[in-house]
Amino acid sequence: MNLFNVYPRFDIALVKAKGCYVFDADNEKYLDLYGGHGVISVGHNHPVHVNAISKQLNAISFYSNSVDIPIQEKYAEKLSKVSGYADYNLFLCNSGAEANENALKLASFHTKKSKVIAFKNGFHGRTSAALNVTDNAKISAPLNKKGADTLFVEMNDTKGLQKAFETEDICAAIIEGVQGVGGLDEPTPQFLNMLRNLCDEYKVVLILDEIQSGFLRTGKFFAHQASEIKADIISMAKGMGNGFPMGGILIHPKIKASYGLLGTTFGGNYLACAAGCAVLDILSEENIAENVQNLDTWIRKELKSIPQIKKVKGRGLMLGIEFDFPIKELRTKLLYDSKIFTGASMNPNLLRILPPLTVTQADLSLFIQALKQQLL
Ligand SMILES: Cc1ncc(COP(=O)(O)O)c(C=O)c1O
């Protein structure tokens, strides 16, 4: 049987990993500054993470959400202490797209409206068709019945935003804390404020997609916390499980739950919660926020000494390094010659880095040296 060929891949097969490094079958060592699409938050194979999952696996690995699963409450308790959203409710699922799918559906249920405001170059996942082929009107929100109807606004375009809100039937506005795949653009605090006020005025649910930018990736627990606003729903995934598939949404208490409104077989399973608890413990115990902030300052200074760099976008350890030429060849050379994984984005001139948040200055120095060498 062949694999369904949807991914352009590097011809590298990884067999083990430790911290910020991954290894192929020949024991070739690569510095991982991409974390498999920004997933690795606390480092590959962190012993606390591995032990937590192994211990859980030996106790019980799965039962469905038809029984009490106390480790879900344990996870919610830990998240309430660090997220800045202690009074919100938590719904657990398995991936980023699923988190957003649930967030949008919930916004549509709550407002009984169906259109969505989103932003140019935004990326929120690839699902949505499943419910259209499910024969159960009770679990189909207005948004699903009509099909997605989205108004795309240019990031930080205040006039465009105002105009979009004047459209009838808007249930939600969805925005990334910092855009990932789109190329590291982000809303200004003033724009986020305006978005929050318009959502209040027009009774629209504000969804902050923190799937890539959350869990201290930018130095704040959620990227939007660099501004004063609060979201109604926050979607999470990627760094949440450090490689164990896990997603979730934080939900404002004004949005009420009812049996059957949302649901999932695997969401909130014992292993994911064990992985998630370990991630939260490591993030606090290893002073990760401080490491991210320090390295952000340090790397920006270092990158200034490279004349080919036009601009550094993003925040914390979610950075886009913009050149005045396409980075495809540079990225390939960094991987095959310098043995460093980096990422790309929709902007062909932007090299993206999303290292494990446990990366050190010494690791990043290797990257700076390699970059200088490749650009000679
Ligand atoms: C901001 C954002 N939202 C949603 C998603 C979708 O997540 P997943 O691939 O887990 O479905 C991604 C994935 O890259 C993302 O970066």
The ligand as a Tripos MOL2 file, in Angstrom:
@<TRIPOS>MOLECULE
LIG
   16    16     1     0     0
SMALL
NO_CHARGES

@<TRIPOS>ATOM
      1 C1         -2.6790   29.0900   14.0490 C.3       1 LIG1
      2 C2         -3.0720   27.6890   13.6590 C.ar      1 LIG1
      3 N1         -4.3400   27.3020   13.8080 N.ar      1 LIG1
      4 C3         -4.7400   26.0480   13.4930 C.ar      1 LIG1
      5 C4         -3.8460   25.1190   13.0140 C.ar      1 LIG1
      6 C5         -4.3140   23.7220   12.6760 C.3       1 LIG1
      7 O1         -3.8150   22.8220   13.5920 O.3       1 LIG1
      8 P1         -3.7740   21.2360   13.2540 P.3       1 LIG1
      9 O2         -2.7820   21.0570   12.1580 O.co2     1 LIG1
     10 O3         -3.3840   20.6000   14.5630 O.co2     1 LIG1
     11 O4         -5.1510   20.8500   12.8420 O.co2     1 LIG1
     12 C6         -2.5080   25.4920   12.8420 C.ar      1 LIG1
     13 C7         -1.5360   24.5240   12.2890 C.2       1 LIG1
     14 O5         -0.4960   24.8600   11.7840 O.2       1 LIG1
     15 C8         -2.1150   26.8040   13.1720 C.ar      1 LIG1
     16 O6         -0.8480   27.2060   13.0260 O.3       1 LIG1
@<TRIPOS>BOND
     1     1     2 1
     2     2     3 ar
     3     2    15 ar
     4     3     4 ar
     5     4     5 ar
     6     5     6 1
     7     5    12 ar
     8     6     7 1
     9     7     8 1
    10     8     9 2
    11     8    10 1
    12     8    11 1
    13    12    13 1
    14    12    15 ar
    15    13    14 2
    16    15    16 1
@<TRIPOS>SUBSTRUCTURE
     1 LIG1         1 GROUP 0 **** ****
